[in-house]
Structure formats: C-alpha cells, structure tokens
C-alpha cells in the first residue's frame, strides 16, 4: 500500500513539473514569435541554439542560424519581419527532460500554416534548435497546387534557356 501512495505522489509531481515546463516553453515560443512581430532582432535570435536550423516554406530554404540572421536582418532593421499567431500547440518530451518538441497551428499572412520545432536544454537554459514552417494545403486542392508548381518550373526553365 505504501508503494501505491509513493508511486501516486511521484506521478503527481511529474505531472506538475511537466505542466510547469510546458508553460515555460509556451512562453518562450510565444515570446519568440512576438519578437519577430515587433522586429526585435536580438531577442528573436538570442533564444536560438548555435546550431539552430530553420526550414522555410520555399524550396531550398534550409537556413543555419548565421545564414538566417543575415537574411532576416534587413527585415528586422526596417521594422517589418513577420507576424505568426500560434494556437493548438502540442508538446512532447524526451525521457531525460532535456529535449522538447512541438507542433503548432499558425495564422500568418499566408493564411493557415503549421510550425514544428525542437528545443534543447543547454546549461540549464532552453534554446530553440530547430523550426519548420509549413504552408497547409487541403488534400482536395493538392492537384491544383501541383499543377501550379509544374507550370512555374516549366516557365523558369524557359527563362533560363
């Protein structure tokens, strides 16, 4: 019986810690999005790990932190970056509690998008190490999208020749 109560207490404490961690990470990611909205360069890039990778929506958009910062700097300097409003964020955690990953729905200028990311705990501090931005396309509209992409590829090849 003592074992049962002990296990119950441990499970309750783990649930509290996970909830507390989730709130902390929600705030970190929300503040990260807000820093982009307000074109605050240092707070935006300051929460990224040194090996951060950003996957954008366009083909070929795989940015390492330094490349991404160089690309983004003019937008931030002009006071116009991007505005992502997140909802429905879901978290998962590694067993050792040092890695967390999430997916979230986003309202953006591109309409509905989805983001997913990975955070790692480095020297007791959470850092965003990976983010993937995806434009959502309904299944019944995918053929129209494929046709549009194919048309663009053909037109691009004509202008290069």
Order of alpha helices (4+ residues) and beta strands (2+ residues): alpha-alpha-beta-beta-alpha-beta-beta-beta-beta-alpha
